[in-house]
Structures are given as C-alpha cells and as structure tokens.
Amino acid sequence: MKRIILSGLTGFLCLLTQAQNDIDALRYTNKKFGSTAKSMSIAGAVGALGADISSASVNPAALAQFKRGEFSISLGFLNGSNNSTFLNNSVSDNTFKLNIPNVGLVFANRTSGSNKKKGWKNYSLGFNMARVADFNRVINYSGTNTSSSLMDYFAERANGYSISQIRATDDEFDFGFNSKTTMAWEAYLFDSVGDKRYAANANPILHDIYQKEILQQSGGMNEFNFSLAGNYNHLIYLGATISYTNVNFKEIRRHSEKNDPRVTDPFSMNNFTYSESLKTTGGGFSGRLGMVIRTSDFLRLGLSLQTPQILNLEDNYDFGIVSQINDGTTFDFESKEGSYSYSLLVPGRYTASATGIIGKYGFITGDIETVDYSSMRLRSDDKNPAMETANDLIRSKYTSAINYRLGAEIVLDDIRLRGGYANYGSPLKDVESSKNNSEFITGGIGLKTEYWALDLGIVHQRLRDIHQPYVLNNNSVPAVYADNFFKANSVVISLISKF
C-alpha cells in the first residue's frame, strides 16, 4: 500500500508547472465581430462599408468615408445557454453578463484643396474601444463513466517516479502544495502497483464512477484602436490602425467523482472533488492596413491585412482536492498560489470585402477572411518543454479556416432595417470530428437624423464544441468528452452624436 514508504524528496519541477495548451492558444486567437449596434446587426460585415467606427477592427480604410466627426457609445448584454451531453446524459446551464462593447470618437477633416482637382479629399482620425471576444459561459455536465477517471490521469503522470519523489514535503503540508500530482497522491487518488508504477485508487472491474464537472468562465478581450484613413479623389481609400488587445479571462473548475458503491475496500476512494481556478491577464500590439476602391457609385471593394500579434500573458492559478476514502478518513489540501508568464503568437488575418449600394434604398455588404490557426505558437523564457509539446499539437491538429459575414440594410426615410449572417469555420483539421464552428444570425433597427443616431442590434449565436476533462496517454482507454451546444443572444444599443 501507498503508506509503506514515507521518506522523500521535493517533487520534480516537471510535476509542478501549470501547463498552457492549444486550448489557451485558440481561446485568444478566435476573435469574433463586435463593437457598434449597427455593425453587429449586419454581422460585422463592415470591411468595405465605411462610416462606422467598428471598421477599425476590420479595414481601417473604410473610416475615410466619414464626412463629419462622430462620438459613439454602446451598452450591451449577453444571455447564454449551454447544453452539454456527457456519457449520454444532458445538462443545461445559463449565464448573463452586461458589457460596454464600444466607445468611439472620429474626427473627419476635409483638405483645403479644390474638389475639382485630383488628390487627397479628406482624412479621418479615429479612437475606439471594441469588444472582440466574450468568454462568459457555464459548462455543466455529469454521467457515469465505466472506462476511466481523473484518478487515472494523475496516476499516469506519476509513472516513472519513485514514491519518495512524488510525496509531499513538510513545507507543502504546512503552506500549500506545489504539485497537482503530489496532492493527488497524498489525497489517495492513486496507489502504487509496482516499482515506479501507479494506478487509480478504484477497482478496475467494478468501475462505474459517477463524474460531475462545472466550469464557470468569464471575461473577454477588448481592442483599443488608433486609426488614420485618407480619401484619394473619392476613388481609393487607404487606412492604418495600431491596436492594443487587452486579455482578461477567468475560469473556475470543479470536478467531482464518486466511486462505484460496490467497492468496499476501506482504503479505496469513496469520493473526491478536484478544483482549480485560473486567471489570465495581459495583452499585446498589432497593426492593420487596408484599402477600399470605389469602382462606381454602386460598388466598393476592400482588402485588409491584420499583422500577427504577440500577446504577453500571465496566468495566476491555484488548485485543491477534498477526498474521502471508504473508512471515512477525509483529506483537504490546497496549493500555493502560482503564476506563470508566457507569450502567444496570434496569426494574422486577411480580409476581402465588397459593398453594393442600392441608391438611397440601402446596401448589401460582405466580408470573407482567412486565419491560419496552425501558425499559433506558445513561447516562454524558461524554455518549458510543455510549450513545444503544445506547439507540436497545434501543428498537427489545426488548419486554416475561412470566416464569412453578410449583411444588408433597407432605408425607410429616417428608419434603417438591418439583418445579417456570419459563419466562423472550424480551426480543426479533422472535418469529421470538427465541432468548433460558430454561426451568427443578426438583425436590428436604427433611427438616423442629421445630428444623431440611435441603433439597436441583436445577435443570436450558435456554437458547437467539445470539452475533455482529462486526456490519457493510454490510447486503449476510450476518450470521454462533453459535447457542447452553446446558444447566446446579445443585445446592443448604440447612441451616436455627430459634429
């Protein structure tokens, strides 16, 4: 049994680290459209449309179409519902969050030259904050697992180490644990079955383990844009944006298991709850270059490039285990608070846009963009080998994705009626198991006068993805995951003042 050997050494560093992985990289790369109510009501298809501050996040050249200065502010809320299917059992949970998706200011100035002469006709200077990702979500699932346990995960990570290497020090008992594996060992989640070999502290035959997990995610990403755009002869519009992206993400995870009641060994696991919290903050700069060509009074074509971006991030985390074995003994352990700094290379984006103007009756507009998710990279100053392991997984698992956005507006005097649709393609290579695509159905209404405008935008989002509570090295054990279907309704109201 595990208590035979008690003398020990400090656990190896490879057991201590809070590992970053491909899911972290995808979370901060997979930006969506947002900002003003007008842009959201037409699914963010603003690349060639112009005269909307949200263009700074897609194609800054479109800002050159402002003829007057403008101040805008938006208020929104998200109401989301997540349904998870895990081991043939479905559970739903909800979330609600208020936010400010946009604050913008544009200065538009005409040049002093004659309108009849060729040259630069006007330029625009823009400052805005735009919310480009919302992480608020609750994932809740449960079911009876007959093949594996989180205990197996900890046991695998202890294989190859002696008991003296994985047991806790007096300092860890007194001031908090450094290693998840060490904590799991002291909480009786796995046991020794041979020289440097371990297994879950559960009967491998009587293996009906009830599992329940809840993840509470919150936060988002905001862009702070400084943009400059110019209008050459009402034919070519050029623009550039310098952007700083701020990251704020928090996740609280609670994973509970209850062993098969037929297992009566007094030293076997009865039940346990593993919990962890993670807060990620940081940010980084990027740039955008854009061009819009006015081919006629009825058609505008746009091209833009967003440069790759390096996000400098810091994780602050802690974890704990509360467990009980069949003889009634209870263990309650907590970790020390940890932190880890690293960087993420976010790939660039290429966007092509077109807008058709239907006289005074409205417009039809669309964007199509491509993102190579396989070029995401995690880096750290300490040359952590876990980073390169994650990068190898990114190379093999991810591919380029195509996102497209379509929108339209109908003008009825001072009233604008709007609608749109967007589809963000899956970043995964395996098409059959790909469940990471997102769909957006949008609509809205606006009231526009000479000096002000009031807009309402509504976005219905549908997202399918999966969550795996743990990944085992033993490929013969069937993988278990929660199949998630996330639906959310976002409402944004924007007030615009023109000067």
N, C-alpha and C positions, 0 to 999 in steps of 0.2 A: 504494500500500500504506500501512498504518497508520503506519509509522515515518517518513514524509516530513516531517511537522510534529512537532517535539518541544518547542518553546517553549510555555509555557502558564500558566494561572491556576488558582487554587483552584476546585474544583468548587462548583457552586451548592448551597445548603442543601437545595433540593428533591430533590437526589440523595442526601442524607446520612441522612435520617431513617429510623428503624426504624418502619415503618408498623403501626399497630394496625388491625384489620379486624373484620368481622362475626363471623368465627370466634372471635376472642377474646371478643367480647361474649356469644356463645352459650355458650361453654365455662363462663363464670362465672354464667350465668343458669340453666342447665339442671340444677338440683339434683334429686337423687333421694332416696328414703327411706333411712333407716338407723337407727343407734343400737342398741337392745337386741335380743337374740336373739328375744324374744317378738314385738316389732314387725316384725322382718324376716321371721319365719316366717309372718306373716299379711299380708305385702306392704305393710306400713306403713299399713294401714287403721285408724288409731287415733284419728281425729278425734272420734268420739263414744264411744269405748270406755271410756276412763278408766283410772286407777290404773296407768299406765305412763309413765315419765319421758319417753319419746320423744314423748308428746303435746305437749310444749313446742314442738316444731318444726312442729306442725300446728294444734292447737287447745288452747291452754293451759287453757281452761275444764275440760277433762277431768281435770286434775290435782286438782280439788276433790273427786274421788271417792276419793282416798286416805283411808283411815281410820287408818292408822298411818304412822310415819316409815319411810324406806327408804333404804338405800345400795346402789348397783349399780355393777358394773364389768364390762366386756366385752372379750374378746380375739377377734380375727378374722383371717382371711387370705383373699386373693383369688388365684385361679388362672385366668388368662385366656388365650384363644387367638384370634388374629386371622388370618383368611384374606382375602387381597387378590387381586382379579382385575384385571390391568392389561394392556391390549392382548392379550386372550385368553390370558394366562399367569397361573397361580395360584401364590401363595406363602403359606405359613403361618408364624407366629411366636408365641411364648408369653411370658407374664410371670407372676411370682409375687411377692406382697407381703404381709407381716404388718402389722397395724394394731390400734389401740385405738379401736373405733367409739363407745364410750360410757363415760362416768363420770358418775354422777348421785347427787344427795342431795336427799331430800324430807323436809320437816318438816310433819307434819299435826297440827293442834290443833283441838279442839272448843271452842265458845264456852261460857260459863258459864250461858247461859240454859236454860230447861226445854225438853225435847224436844217438849213438847206445845204450846208457843207458836210462833206464826209468827215467822220471822226467820232470821238467819244461823246456821246449824248448825255449820259448821266452815270452816276455811280451810287452804290448803296453800301452803308456800313451797318453791320448787324451784330447784336449781342443777344444770346439767349441761353436759357437752360432748358433741356429737353430730357424727359424720362424715356430711356431706351430699353429698359428691362425691368420687369416686376417679378420678384421672387416669392410673393406671398402665396402660400399653398399649404394645405394639410393633407398628408398621405397617411391613411389608417387602414390596416389590413390584419387579418388573422386567419388561422387554419391549422389543421392537424397534419404534421409532417411525418411521414413514415420512412424517410431516407436519410435525413441529415439534420444537423443542429449547429447553432453558433458555437457550441462546445467543440465540434469537430474543427471549426476554423481556428480556434485558439490552440487546440492540440497539434494541428499541422504546423503552426508557427513555432512550436516548442521542439518539434522533432530535430534531432541533431545536436541538441544542447543537453548537458547534464543537469540533474536536479539542482546541484549547487549553483549552477549558472542562472537558473530561472527563478529561484526562490527569492523572497523579499529580504531586504536588509532591515535592521532596526530603524534606520532613518525613514524608510518608506512606511513602516508601520506607524511611526510617530508623526510624520509630517506630510504624508501623501505619497502615492506610488508614481513612479516614472514610466513603468511599462504596463501595457494592457495585458500582455501575456503573463507577466508575473502576477498581476492582480487576479487573473482568471485561475491561475494555479492555486493561489492561496485561498480563493473562494470555492475550491473543489469543483470547478467546471470541467477539468480533465484530470486524468490519472496516468501514472507510469505503467507501461505494459512490457517494458524491456529496456535494454541499455539505450538511452537517449531516444526512446520511442514512447509515444503517448497516444491516448485515445480519449474520446468523450466519456465523461463520468455518467454513462447511461448504458443500459443493457442493449447490445446490438441486435438482439432478436425481438425483445419487447420494446419496440421503437415507435410508439405513437406519441409524438411530442407536440403539445399544443403551443403554437407560436403566435405572438401578437406584437406588432410594431406600429408606432406612431411617429411620424416626422412632422415637425412644425417648422416651416421655412418662412422667412420674412426678409424684407429689404428690397433693394433694387439698384439700378445703375442710372446715373444722371450724366448727361453731357453738358459741358459748358463751352459754347462755341463763340469764337470771334471770327466774323466773316467780312470779306470785302469782295464786291462784284461790280463789274462795269458793262455798259451797253455801248457797243460799237455800231453806229449807224443803223440801229434798230434791226440789225441782221444777225450779229453774233454777240452773245452774252458770255462773259468769262467771269469765273469766281474762284475764290480760295477760302478755306476755313482752317483755322488752328483750333483743335478741340482737346479738351481735358475731360477724361471719363473718370468719374468717381464710383467706386465699388463699395457697397455695404450689404453684406449677406450674413444671415444668422440662421443656424439650424440647431434644433433640439431633438434628439433621437432617444427613444425608449424602446428597447427590445426585450420582451419578456417571454419566458418559456416555462412550461410545467411538464414534468416528466410523466411517462406512462404510469398510471396508478398501480399497474400490476408489478412494478419494480419495487421490491420491499427491502432490499439490501440497506442497512442503516447508514452506510457511508455513501450511497448513491445520491445523486442530485434529486431533490424534490422539485424545487422551482428556483428561478433566478430572474433578475432584471438587470440588464446592462444598459447604461445611459451614457450619453456623451453630448456635449454642446460645442459648437464651433462658431466663431465669429471671424469673418474675413473682411478686412478693410484695405484700402489702397487706391491706386489709380495710375493713370499714365496719359501721355500726349499722343496725338495722331494728327494727320492732316488730310484735307480733301481738296481735289482740284476738279473743276467742272467746266463744261461748255454746253451752251444751248444755241442751236441755229434756228432762226426764224425763216423757214423756207418759203412761207407765204403768210397771208393773213389768217390762214386756216390751219396751219401745221407748224409745230415746233418739235425739234429733235434734240435730245440731250445725251451726253456721255459724261461719266464721272468716275473718279478713282478715289477710294479711301486707302491711304497708306497702311501698311502693317503697324501694329501698335504694341508697345511693351508695357504691360501692367505690372507695377511693383506692388506686391501683395504681402500682407501679414496675417497669419492665422493665429488666433488665440483660442485655446481649447482646454477642456478638462473632461474626465470620464469617471465612471464609478460602477460598482457592482454590489448588489444586495442579493444574497443567496441563502438557501436553506437546504440542508441535507435531510435524509429521511429520519434520522434520530432526533430531529428538532433543533440541531445546532444552526445558528444564524450567523452570517458574516456580512459586514457592511464596510466597504472600502471606498475611498475616494483618492483621486490622483492629485498631484500638484498641478497648479495652473501652468500650462506650457504655451510657448509662442514659437513661431517659425516664419522666417521671411524667405520669399522666393519671387520669381518673376514668371510671367506668362507672355509668350509671343502670340498675339492675336493676328490672324491672317487678314490681308487686305480684301477689299470688295470692289468689284467692277459693276457698274450700273449703266444700262441703256434705257432711255426714256422717250416717250412720244406723247404729245398732247394735240388733239384735234379740237379746234374752236368752231362751234356751230353758231356763228354770228353772235347775236345778242341773246340766244336761247340757251346757252350753256356750253359744256365741253365734255369730252371723253379723254381719259388720260391713263397711262400705264407705265410701269417700270418692270424691268427684268434685271436681276443681279445674280452674280455667281460668287460663291465663297468656297475656298478650298480648306475644308476642316482638317485634312491630313497634314497640313503645314503648321498646326498648333504645336507649340513647344513649351515645356516647363523647364526652368533653369533655377539653380541655387548656387550660392557662393561656396558652399561646403562640398560641392560635387557629390551630392547624395545619389547613390546608385538607384534609389527608388524613382528618381526623376527620369532617368534614362529608360528604366523599365516601363514607366508610363508613356514615354515618347515612342518606344517601340510599339506599344499597344495602339497609340494614336495612328502611327504609320500603317498598321495592318487593319485597323478597324474602321477608319474614317475615309471619306472621299469628298469630292466636290459636290455641292448642292446648288440647285437653282431655285431662287425665290422670285415670285412674280406678284405684282399688285395691280389691280384695275379699279378705276373709279370714274364716276360721272356726276355731273351737276345739271339741273334744269333750273332756268331763271324764270321766275314769275313776278315781274315788277321788282319789289324790294325783297321778295322771298326767294330763298335758294333751297331746293330739294336735292339731297345727295345720297349716293349709295356706292358700295364697293365690295370687292372680294380680294383676298390675298391668300396665297399658299406658300408656306416655307418648307422646302423639301428636306427630307431626312439626310443627315450627315453620315449615315452608316452605309458601309459597302454592301452588306448582306441585305439584299432587297427583300427576301422572304421574311427575315426576322426584323426588318426595319419598322419601328413603331414610334419614330420621333418626328413625324411631320406635323405641322400646325396649319390650321385653317382659320380664316377670319372672315366673318360676314359683317358688313358695316353699313351704317345709314346715319342720316342726320338732317338737320334743317338749320337755316341761317336767315337772319334779318340784317340787311345791309343798307346803310344810309351814307350820306356824303361824309359824315364826320365820325361815325362809329358803326360797329357791327357786333351782333350777338349770335353766337353759334352753339349748337348742340350736336354732339357726336355720340353714337352708340356703337360699340364693338362687341360682337359675340365671337368668342374664341373657342376652338376645339383642338385639343392636343392629346395625342396618344404617345405614351412612353412606358418604360418598364423600370422597376426598382428591384435590385437584387440585394437582400440584406447581408449576404456574405458570398464570397467566391472561394471555392475549394480547389486545391491543387489536384485532388483525386478526381480525374475525369470520369471514372466509372460511376460516380455518385451523381444522380440526376440533379441538374441545377434547378433551383426554385426561385421564382421571382413574382412580384406583384405586377399585374398588367393594369396600367392606369389609364383612365379616360377622364381628362380634365376639361371642364367647361367653365367659362367665365364670361360675365357681362360687365363691360366697362362703360361708364357714362362720363363724358367730359363736357363742361360748359366753358366757353371762352368769351371774354369781353375784350373788344378791340377799340382803341381810340386812335384816330388819325389826326395828323398835324402837318 
